[in-house]
Amino acid sequence: MESLKQADSSASEGQLLSRPKRPTAKAAGGLYPLGLDGQRDGLVYVPKTYRAERPVPLLLMLHGAGGDAEGALKIVRHLAEPFETILLAVDSRRQTWDIIQGGYGADIAFIDRALAQTFSRYAIDPNRVAIAGFSDGASYALSVGITNGDLFTHIIAFSPGFMAPARQEGKPQMFISHGKWDMVLPIERCSRRIVPQLQRAGYEVLYREFNGPHTIPGAISRQAVEWFTQAAASGN
């Protein structure tokens, strides 16, 4: 009962409790449902080269408003094999992420369950754990990533609208991209404000603007995953 109360309290504060550990189950490569919820669930994709004796990077990918885990995973799924990275994507509990609708809570609790299950099944390198997202998912990735900078080493935000961290923990490295012609989340009032704020707060930010609308060009998604996996592997 006490652990449940702690989990509820942590979720309302945006805090994730799960951490990488030695896996207790054998796992093979492929795409699997999480099996944590009958309606709004999630997916994990494990590259074919995965071996339990060699911990790999983990990228948690968050969808935009009205989206789902499958759509979020499609953005980076083709990059899992070449960069030997496990991909995790979850569905928000409602139309979009909880902080955008008023406060941290149910989505944090579900993400924590998904991470706990993933950490128990797969060998994850604790120095290579990233949270990423597009649109509302990017805003949530920034917010949750900054709040849980003692877990996430890297944050990837594709076209974010804002950030609302509960607090600052650690100093995760950041990759932010935004289209100059974005009419959904205009760049002037979004990333061009967010990036300087992060830099003033002492965060290392790699920022990429591109000629395009509210989207993620393939070259941008590839650069982001390459940046995450290579920078983490080199210890930078």
Order of alpha helices (4+ residues) and beta strands (2+ residues): alpha-beta-beta-beta-alpha-beta-alpha-beta-alpha-beta-beta-alpha-beta-alpha
